[in-house]
Amino acid sequence: MKKLGNYIKGNWIEGDGEGQPLFNACTGEIITNASSKGIDFAGAVRFAREKGNTNLRRMTFHERGRMLRALALYLTEKKEKFYTISALTGATRADSWIDIEGGFGNLFAYASLRRKFPNETFCTDGEAHNLSKLNTFMAQHLLVPKEGVAIHINAFNFPVWGMLEKCAVNWLAGMPAIVKPATITSFLTEAVVQEIIASGILPEGALQLICGSAGDLLDHTGSQDVVTFTGSASTGLMLKSHPVILRESVPFNMEADSLNCLVVGEDVEPGSADWEIFIKEIRKEMTVKAGQKCTAVRRIFVPENRMEEAWKSISQALSQTVMGNPQNEKVRMGALAGQTQRNEVREQVHKLLQGSELVYGSLDSANLIDADYNKGAFLSPLLIKNSTPMSTEVVHSVEAFGPVSTIMPYKGLDEAIVLSKKGSGSLCSTIVSSNHKIFRQYVLGAATHHGRILVLNEACAKESTGHGSPLPLLVHGGPGRAGGGEEMGGVRGVKHYMQRVAVQGSPTAITAITNIYQPNAETQEDIKHPFRKYFEELAIGDTLHTHKRTVTEADIVNFANVSWDHFYAHTDHTSLEGTLFEKPVAHGYFILSAAAGLFVDAAKGPVLLNYGLEECRFMKPVYAGSTIGVQLTCKEKIEQEQKEETDIPKGIVKWLVEVRDETGEHVAVATILTMVRKKEWPRKA
């Protein structure tokens, strides 16, 4: 039987020996074997650093982002192939959608995130800092891609999403990846990687795949590498304690299975819309992916006077869940990933039943469609009831990684918060309530022990992504037992794969390094007005010193009449006692408008439009009789992509606007944006 391939150093190779057999979760039949024996792990790491890292680091954020988008589009065209293979893992069509198209969605999300970064190979981080009285010495933090490889050791439950939710981030950051999926479902990961490599979209060395044991992979890591792990806390601790990881201070990000909880507010009445939302959410969390989610609700806390109604309502909802062959359209819950996994879940459930009782489901049977219970890895949803959660520790420390949840009572919201924290750190929690005081108290009280909190009620339920759905732009992780790490998180996640460095020097030097004008840096001015220059012609530091204008009382009165802004400080001489103003002051927005009148070149030219205002500060009152002038400086240039051939080639230019009065002091500072045409227009056919 042909074994799964490992993609190492640009080639598909099979590992030595027979390998580990991989089974169809629904029928128990052997699909293939996986082996990584004999792989040159040291060579794989070296190849990633020398080829993949070099190729990705020379690309800009925008180029990397477009690469992600192209890959997402390519894989989407192949998705039906992946759905067919995914069914062999026990996943229904809906389960597979989360894994497959959820993974592609991460690629799309991070492709769009490129717009949050400059069209550079690096980016600045935070604000610049002036470090001297004479403005000749300053500092700026930069972020550059690390020179190593991201090693992802993933769990079995999401063979596609688990890979792409991490790779999307490290690729955008400029780092290659070596992916080691959990062997049991690695046949689906391998199928996706086959297509990724066949696409030719990624540069050489950007992705390698290990199907089987990780061998001595971690022995070859170094301080420029990043290791991520998703799975059990015990395995994560073992990997995190690896001598090389500790000695080399290798960044290690862990996302561990946790005892997530859902709390029903005391205001939620049985039969109400919020009650039905609660029941629906629990049913979904217990049955989607057969409960095999690191974010699934394992603990349900309800007011003690609602316990019987709650567990009976949940049981009724679970009884309507059709189980069986995931390829049957009627089926809503498939199998666990394998017989071994089912046995592990049963063992954990037996531990949970010490001091608790099973109120729904069976450990030994289930009504199935199109499937044989004894051949597949099916398991009925199991709802456990525990009446003493404050004194029963096992319900807060043992997780059954399947369709299993424990329902428990609480006395008052303070106790519910304490119970939520007994999980010793969770990925997510949900509070179902429409009482603002309840959800404010819960969120602020439970936040220290959770990575994400969903406030769920009728107001957001229709559009809510749900308790168990990590999102690309939000952090996915949690403290304590949940691993103490963070994945995704938008820009935050990208920074995890980059090295932060503080750069000190003169404003002119920092400007040259960052390609962003820093106040007090050297500038250049010529006869040609900056607004007469095309995007390519503009240089960072191009400056215009304008003529000056004296502000009059008529200006202030007229602007008040035009804008309808009759705030007393501008119009009422008699109301200024005890204020900051000596006499009626000019409107800040008049100063900004007057500044535009001074620096704008009126004739038609390369500037297409005013794109917006990023920063604006009014720093000193301007009274009638004051004379103002403007220094306009090209601060930053941002390329814009052409979505259509007919689009005008253009870019966004940020301008630093400094308005000074006759004393030379700043009265206003702003950053404005203009859209500027490129010179190559119209394009040649």
C-alpha positions in Angstrom: 0.0 0.0 0.0 1.3 3.4 -1.0 2.3 5.5 2.0 1.7 9.2 2.5 4.3 11.5 1.1 6.5 13.9 3.1 7.4 17.1 1.3 11.0 17.7 2.3 13.7 19.9 0.6 11.5 20.4 -2.5 10.8 16.7 -3.1 8.0 14.2 -2.2 9.5 11.3 -0.4 8.0 8.3 1.5 9.4 7.4 5.0 11.1 4.1 5.6 9.3 1.0 6.9 5.6 0.1 6.9 4.6 3.2 8.9 1.5 3.8 11.0 -1.8 2.6 9.5 -4.4 5.3 9.1 -8.1 4.4 9.2 -11.5 5.5 7.8 -13.2 6.8 11.0 -16.6 5.6 9.8 -15.8 2.0 8.6 -12.5 1.2 10.3 -10.9 0.3 7.0 -7.2 1.1 6.4 -6.8 4.1 4.1 -3.0 4.4 3.9 0.2 4.4 6.1 2.3 7.2 7.3 6.0 7.3 8.1 8.6 9.9 8.5 11.4 7.5 9.4 14.7 8.2 7.6 13.9 11.9 7.0 16.8 14.3 7.2 15.2 16.7 9.7 18.4 18.8 10.1 18.4 19.2 6.3 14.8 20.2 6.3 15.4 23.0 8.8 18.5 24.2 6.9 16.6 24.2 3.6 13.8 26.2 5.1 16.2 28.8 6.4 18.4 29.0 3.4 15.8 28.8 0.6 12.3 29.5 2.1 13.4 32.3 4.4 15.5 34.0 1.9 12.8 33.9 -0.7 10.1 35.2 1.6 12.1 37.9 3.3 12.9 39.6 0.0 9.2 39.9 -0.8 7.2 42.9 0.6 4.1 42.5 2.8 2.0 43.4 -0.2 3.6 40.7 -2.4 3.2 38.1 0.3 -0.4 39.1 0.8 -1.2 38.8 -2.9 0.5 35.4 -2.8 -1.9 34.3 0.0 -4.9 35.5 -2.0 -3.8 33.6 -5.1 -3.3 30.5 -3.1 -6.7 30.8 -1.4 -8.4 31.2 -4.8 -6.5 28.2 -6.2 -7.4 25.9 -3.3 -11.0 27.0 -3.4 -11.3 25.6 -6.9 -10.1 22.2 -5.6 -12.3 22.1 -2.5 -14.6 19.2 -3.5 -11.7 16.9 -3.6 -10.9 17.9 0.0 -14.5 17.4 1.2 -14.5 13.8 -0.1 -11.3 13.0 1.8 -12.5 14.9 4.9 -15.5 12.6 5.2 -13.0 9.7 5.9 -12.0 11.6 9.2 -15.7 11.3 10.4 -16.6 14.9 9.5 -19.9 15.9 8.1 -20.1 18.4 5.2 -20.7 21.2 7.8 -17.8 20.0 9.9 -15.6 19.9 6.8 -16.7 23.4 5.8 -15.3 24.8 9.1 -12.0 23.0 8.5 -11.5 23.4 4.8 -13.1 26.7 3.9 -12.3 28.1 7.3 -8.7 27.4 6.5 -9.0 29.1 3.1 -10.8 32.0 4.8 -7.7 32.5 7.0 -5.6 32.9 3.8 -8.1 35.4 2.4 -8.2 37.3 5.7 -4.4 37.6 6.0 -4.2 38.5 2.3 -6.4 41.5 3.0 -4.4 42.3 6.1 -1.4 43.3 3.9 -3.1 46.7 3.6 -2.3 47.3 7.3 1.4 47.0 6.4 3.7 49.1 4.2 4.8 47.9 0.8 8.2 47.0 2.4 9.9 43.9 3.6 9.7 45.2 7.2 7.5 47.6 9.2 7.6 50.1 12.0 6.2 49.3 15.3 4.5 52.0 17.4 5.3 55.6 17.6 8.6 57.3 17.1 10.3 58.8 20.2 12.2 62.1 20.4 15.1 61.6 22.8 16.7 65.0 22.9 16.0 68.7 23.6 17.4 69.9 20.3 15.5 67.3 18.2 18.6 65.7 16.8 18.3 62.3 18.4 15.3 59.9 18.3 14.3 56.3 18.2 11.9 54.0 16.3 11.0 50.4 16.8 11.2 48.2 13.7 9.9 44.7 13.0 11.8 42.5 10.5 11.1 38.8 9.6 13.0 36.3 11.7 15.7 34.4 9.8 14.4 31.0 10.8 11.5 28.7 10.2 8.1 28.3 11.8 7.6 24.7 12.9 3.9 23.9 13.4 3.0 20.7 15.4 -0.8 20.5 14.9 -3.7 18.5 16.4 -5.8 15.9 14.6 -9.2 17.7 14.7 -8.6 20.3 12.1 -6.2 18.9 9.4 -6.6 21.9 7.1 -7.5 24.9 9.2 -4.9 23.9 11.8 -2.2 24.2 9.2 -3.5 27.3 7.3 -4.5 29.4 10.3 -0.9 29.4 11.3 0.9 29.4 7.9 -1.1 32.3 6.7 0.4 34.4 9.5 4.0 33.3 9.2 3.9 33.6 5.4 2.6 37.2 5.6 5.3 37.9 8.2 8.0 36.5 5.8 8.9 33.2 7.4 8.7 29.7 5.9 6.9 26.7 7.6 7.5 23.1 8.4 4.1 21.5 9.2 3.8 18.3 11.3 0.1 17.4 11.4 -1.2 14.8 13.8 -0.7 11.5 12.1 -4.2 10.2 12.5 -5.7 12.6 10.0 -2.6 13.7 8.1 -3.9 12.2 4.9 -6.2 15.2 4.5 -3.4 17.6 5.2 -1.2 15.8 2.7 -3.8 16.2 0.0 -4.0 19.9 0.5 -0.2 20.3 0.5 -0.1 18.3 -2.7 -2.2 21.0 -4.3 -0.4 23.8 -2.7 2.9 22.6 -4.1 1.4 21.8 -7.5 0.1 25.4 -7.7 3.6 26.8 -7.9 2.4 29.9 -6.0 4.7 29.7 -3.0 8.4 30.3 -3.4 10.8 27.4 -3.0 11.2 26.4 0.6 8.2 28.2 1.9 6.4 25.0 3.0 7.5 21.5 4.0 5.4 18.6 5.4 6.1 15.8 7.8 3.5 13.0 7.9 4.5 10.8 10.9 6.8 11.3 13.9 8.6 14.7 14.3 11.8 12.7 15.1 14.6 14.9 16.2 13.2 18.0 14.5 13.3 20.2 17.6 17.0 19.3 18.1 17.8 21.5 15.2 15.9 24.6 16.2 17.4 27.9 17.1 16.6 31.4 18.4 15.5 32.6 15.0 12.9 29.8 14.7 9.3 29.8 16.1 7.6 26.6 17.3 3.9 26.3 17.7 1.9 23.5 19.2 -1.8 22.6 19.3 -3.0 19.7 21.4 -3.0 18.3 24.9 -1.4 20.3 27.7 0.7 17.3 28.7 2.3 16.9 25.3 2.7 20.7 25.0 4.6 20.8 28.3 6.9 18.0 27.1 7.7 19.9 23.9 8.0 23.2 25.6 10.6 21.7 28.0 12.8 20.4 25.2 16.4 21.2 26.2 17.1 23.0 22.9 13.9 25.1 23.2 15.0 26.2 26.6 18.7 26.7 25.8 18.2 28.7 22.6 15.2 30.6 24.0 13.2 29.5 21.0 9.8 31.2 20.9 7.2 28.6 21.7 3.5 29.2 21.3 1.1 26.7 22.7 -2.7 26.4 22.3 -3.9 23.5 24.6 -7.2 21.9 25.0 -9.2 23.6 27.8 -12.3 23.3 29.9 -14.3 26.1 28.3 -17.6 27.1 29.8 -20.9 28.7 29.0 -22.8 30.6 31.7 -26.5 31.2 31.6 -27.5 34.5 33.2 -30.0 34.6 36.0 -32.2 36.8 33.9 -32.7 34.1 31.2 -36.1 32.5 31.5 -37.0 29.1 30.1 -38.9 29.6 26.8 -37.4 33.0 26.2 -35.5 33.8 23.0 -32.2 33.8 25.0 -33.0 30.4 26.5 -33.5 28.9 23.0 -30.3 30.5 21.9 -28.5 28.9 24.9 -29.9 25.4 24.1 -29.0 25.8 20.4 -25.5 26.8 21.2 -24.9 23.9 23.5 -26.3 21.4 21.0 -24.0 22.9 18.4 -20.9 22.8 20.6 -21.5 19.2 21.6 -22.2 17.9 18.1 -20.1 19.9 15.6 -17.0 17.9 14.7 -18.4 15.3 17.2 -17.3 17.7 20.0 -13.6 17.4 18.9 -12.8 21.1 19.2 -10.4 22.7 21.5 -13.0 25.5 22.0 -16.0 23.2 22.7 -18.1 23.9 25.7 -17.1 21.4 28.4 -18.8 23.0 31.4 -22.3 24.5 31.5 -23.3 26.7 34.4 -26.9 27.5 35.0 -28.7 29.1 38.0 -29.6 26.4 40.5 -33.3 26.9 40.1 -33.0 26.2 36.3 -31.0 23.0 36.4 -33.8 20.5 35.7 -35.3 22.6 32.9 -31.9 23.1 31.4 -30.6 19.5 31.3 -34.0 18.3 30.0 -34.1 20.9 27.3 -30.5 20.1 26.2 -31.3 16.4 26.2 -34.4 17.0 24.0 -32.3 19.0 21.5 -29.6 16.3 21.4 -32.1 13.6 20.8 -32.9 15.3 17.5 -29.4 15.0 16.2 -29.1 12.4 13.4 -25.8 10.4 13.6 -24.1 8.2 11.1 -22.2 8.2 7.8 -21.2 11.8 7.3 -21.7 11.4 3.5 -25.4 10.9 4.1 -27.3 14.2 3.7 -29.5 13.5 6.7 -26.6 13.0 9.1 -25.7 16.0 11.3 -23.0 14.3 13.5 -20.3 11.9 12.3 -17.7 9.8 14.0 -14.7 10.6 16.1 -11.4 10.6 14.4 -10.7 7.0 15.3 -11.3 4.1 17.6 -8.3 5.1 19.8 -9.8 8.5 20.2 -13.2 7.0 21.2 -11.5 4.8 23.8 -9.7 7.8 25.3 -13.0 9.8 25.5 -14.7 6.9 27.3 -11.9 6.7 29.8 -12.2 10.4 30.6 -16.0 10.1 30.9 -15.6 7.4 33.5 -13.5 9.8 35.5 -16.1 12.6 35.2 -18.8 10.2 36.3 -17.2 9.9 39.8 -19.7 12.0 41.8 -21.7 12.9 38.7 -24.4 11.2 36.7 -25.1 10.7 33.0 -28.4 12.3 32.1 -28.3 11.8 28.3 -26.6 9.4 25.9 -24.8 6.1 26.1 -21.2 5.1 26.2 -21.9 1.8 24.4 -24.4 2.5 21.6 -26.0 5.0 19.3 -28.7 5.1 16.6 -26.9 5.4 13.3 -27.8 5.9 9.7 -25.7 4.2 7.0 -23.0 3.1 9.5 -22.0 0.2 11.8 -21.3 1.3 15.4 -18.8 -1.5 16.0 -16.7 -0.8 12.9 -16.6 3.0 13.1 -15.6 5.4 15.8 -19.1 6.7 16.7 -20.0 8.0 20.1 -23.4 9.3 21.3 -23.5 12.9 22.7 -23.1 12.6 26.5 -24.6 15.1 28.9 -23.3 14.7 32.5 -24.9 16.4 35.5 -23.0 17.4 38.6 -24.7 19.0 41.6 -21.7 20.1 43.6 -19.3 22.0 41.3 -17.7 24.0 44.1 -16.4 20.9 45.8 -16.0 18.4 42.9 -12.6 19.2 41.3 -12.7 16.5 38.6 -15.3 18.4 36.5 -12.8 21.3 36.3 -9.7 19.3 35.6 -10.7 16.4 33.3 -11.6 16.9 29.7 -13.3 14.3 27.5 -12.3 15.4 23.9 -15.5 14.5 22.2 -19.3 15.2 22.4 -19.3 15.5 26.1 -20.4 18.4 28.4 -21.2 18.6 32.1 -24.0 20.8 33.4 -23.7 22.3 36.9 -25.6 24.8 39.1 -24.4 28.1 40.5 -25.7 30.3 43.3 -25.3 34.0 42.2 -23.1 35.5 39.5 -20.1 35.8 41.8 -20.1 32.0 42.2 -20.5 31.5 38.5 -17.4 33.6 37.9 -15.4 31.6 40.5 -16.6 28.4 38.8 -15.5 29.6 35.4 -12.0 30.2 36.7 -11.8 26.7 38.2 -10.8 25.5 34.7 -7.4 27.1 35.4 -7.4 29.0 32.1 -9.6 28.6 29.1 -9.6 29.5 25.4 -13.1 30.9 25.5 -16.2 31.4 27.5 -19.8 32.5 26.8 -22.2 34.4 28.9 -25.9 34.3 27.7 -27.7 37.3 29.1 -29.6 40.4 28.1 -28.8 42.2 31.4 -26.0 44.7 30.8 -25.0 44.6 34.5 -24.7 40.8 34.4 -22.5 40.6 31.3 -20.4 43.5 32.4 -19.8 41.9 35.8 -19.1 38.5 34.2 -16.7 39.8 31.5 -14.6 41.9 33.9 -14.6 39.2 36.5 -13.8 36.3 34.3 -11.5 38.0 31.8 -8.2 37.1 33.6 -8.8 33.4 32.9 -10.1 33.4 29.3 -8.6 34.2 25.9 -12.0 35.2 24.4 -15.5 35.9 25.9 -18.7 35.8 23.8 -21.6 37.9 25.1 -24.5 36.1 23.5 -28.2 37.1 23.3 -31.0 37.8 20.9 -29.4 41.1 19.8 -26.4 39.4 18.1 -27.4 35.7 17.8 -28.3 35.8 14.1 -24.9 37.1 13.1 -22.8 35.7 15.9 -20.0 33.3 14.8 -20.7 31.3 17.9 -18.8 30.2 21.0 -16.4 27.8 19.3 -15.3 29.9 16.3 -11.8 31.4 16.4 -11.6 34.3 14.0 -8.5 35.4 12.0 -8.4 39.0 13.3 -8.9 37.9 17.0 -6.4 36.3 19.2 -7.0 32.5 19.7 -5.5 31.3 22.9 -5.8 31.6 26.6 -3.9 31.7 29.9 -2.9 28.8 32.1 -4.1 25.4 31.1 -5.0 26.8 27.7 -1.3 27.2 27.0 -0.6 30.8 27.7 -0.1 31.6 24.0 -1.9 33.4 21.2 -2.5 32.5 17.5 -3.9 34.7 14.7 -5.0 38.0 16.1 -4.5 40.0 12.9 -1.5 42.3 13.1 -0.6 40.9 16.5 -0.1 37.4 15.2 2.2 38.6 12.4 4.4 40.3 14.9 5.0 36.9 16.6 7.1 35.9 13.6 9.1 39.1 13.5 12.1 40.5 15.5 11.6 43.8 17.2 14.6 46.1 17.2 14.9 49.7 18.6 16.8 51.9 16.2 18.3 55.1 17.5 19.8 58.0 15.4 19.1 61.4 13.9 15.6 62.1 12.4 17.3 62.2 9.0 18.9 58.8 9.5 15.6 57.2 10.8 13.8 58.7 7.8 16.2 57.1 5.4 15.9 53.7 7.1 12.1 53.6 7.5 11.1 55.5 4.3 8.8 57.6 6.6 9.5 61.2 7.2 10.4 62.0 10.8 9.8 65.5 12.2 13.0 67.6 12.2 14.6 65.5 9.5 16.2 67.1 6.5 13.9 68.1 3.7 14.2 69.1 0.1 12.3 71.8 -1.7 12.3 72.7 -5.4 10.4 75.1 -7.7 7.9 72.4 -8.7 4.9 72.3 -6.3 4.6 68.8 -4.7 1.0 68.5 -6.0 2.4 68.8 -9.5 4.4 65.6 -9.1 3.3 62.1 -10.0 3.4 59.4 -7.4 6.8 58.1 -8.7 8.3 61.5 -8.8 7.5 62.3 -5.2 10.3 61.7 -2.7 10.0 61.3 1.1 10.9 64.7 2.5 9.7 66.8 -0.4 8.6 70.0 1.2 6.6 73.2 0.5 6.8 76.3 2.6 3.7 78.3 1.8 2.8 82.0 1.8 1.3 83.3 5.0 -2.2 84.5 5.9 -3.5 86.7 8.7 -6.7 85.5 10.4 -9.4 88.2 10.8 -12.5 88.5 13.0 -14.5 88.2 9.8 -12.9 84.8 9.1 -14.0 83.5 12.4 -17.6 84.9 12.1 -17.9 83.7 8.5 -16.7 80.2 9.3 -19.2 80.0 12.2 -22.0 80.9 9.8 -20.9 78.4 7.1 -20.2 75.5 9.5 -23.0 76.3 11.9 -20.5 75.8 14.7 -21.4 78.7 17.1 -19.6 77.3 20.1 -19.3 80.1 22.6 -15.4 80.3 22.5 -15.6 81.3 18.8 -18.6 83.7 18.9 -19.4 85.0 22.4 -17.0 87.7 23.9 -19.0 87.7 27.2 -18.6 84.1 28.1 -14.8 83.7 28.2 -14.2 84.5 31.9 -12.7 81.5 33.5 -11.8 79.8 30.2 -8.5 79.2 28.5 -9.2 82.0 25.9 -8.5 85.7 26.1 -10.9 86.5 23.2 -12.9 84.6 20.6 -10.6 82.0 19.1 -10.6 80.7 15.5 -12.1 77.3 14.9 -9.5 74.5 14.7 -11.1 73.3 11.5 -10.9 76.8 10.1 -7.2 76.7 10.7 -7.0 73.3 9.0 -9.1 74.6 6.1 -7.1 77.8 5.8 -3.9 75.7 5.8 -5.3 73.7 2.9 -6.0 76.9 1.1 -2.3 77.8 1.5 -0.7 74.5 0.4 -3.2 73.2 -2.3 -2.2 73.7 -5.9 -5.5 74.5 -7.6 -4.9 73.4 -11.2 -5.7 70.0 -12.4 -2.7 67.6 -11.9 -1.6 64.3 -10.6 -3.5 64.7 -7.3 -6.9 62.9 -7.8 -8.6 63.6 -4.5 -8.3 64.1 -0.7 -8.3 60.6 0.8 -8.7 61.5 4.5 -7.2 62.7 7.7 -5.2 60.4 10.0 -4.0 62.7 12.8 -4.8 66.2 13.8 -3.9 68.3 16.9 -4.7 71.9 17.6 -1.9 73.0 19.8 -2.2 76.8 20.4 -5.2 79.2 20.2 -5.3 81.4 17.1 -6.9 84.8 17.5 -7.8 87.4 15.0 -4.6 89.2 14.0 -2.5 86.1 14.1 -0.6 85.2 10.9 -0.2 81.5 10.0 1.9 79.6 7.4 2.3 76.0 6.5 5.1 73.5 6.0 3.8 70.6 3.9 6.1 67.5 3.7 5.8 64.2 1.9 5.7 61.8 4.8 5.0 58.4 3.4 4.0 56.7 0.1 1.7 53.7 -0.2 1.3 51.8 -3.4 -2.3 50.9 -4.4 -3.1 47.8 -6.4 -5.0 47.9 -9.7 -8.0 45.6 -9.4 -8.9 46.1 -13.0 -6.8 46.9 -16.1 -8.9 50.0 -16.5 -8.1 51.3 -13.1 -6.0 54.5 -12.9 -2.5 53.5 -11.6 -2.2 55.4 -8.3 -1.0 55.5 -4.8 -1.7 57.1 -1.4 0.6 59.9 -0.2 0.6 60.9 3.5 1.6 64.6 4.0 2.7 66.1 7.3 1.0 69.4 7.7 2.6 71.8 10.2 0.9 75.1 10.8 2.9 77.8 12.6 2.0 81.3 13.7 4.1 84.4 13.5 6.2 83.3 16.5 7.2 80.1 14.8 5.3 78.0 17.2 3.0 75.2 16.1 -0.7 75.9 16.2 -1.8 72.8 14.4 -0.2 69.5 13.2 -2.0 67.0 11.0 -1.4 64.1 8.6 -3.5 64.3 5.5 -3.8 61.7 2.7 -4.1 62.3 -1.0 -4.7 59.9 -3.8 -2.0 60.6 -6.5 -1.9 59.3 -10.0 1.1 57.4 -11.3 2.9 58.7 -14.4 2.4 55.6 -16.6 -1.2 56.5 -17.8 -2.8 55.6 -20.0 -1.3 52.1 -20.1 0.0 50.9 -23.4 -2.0 48.1 -25.0 
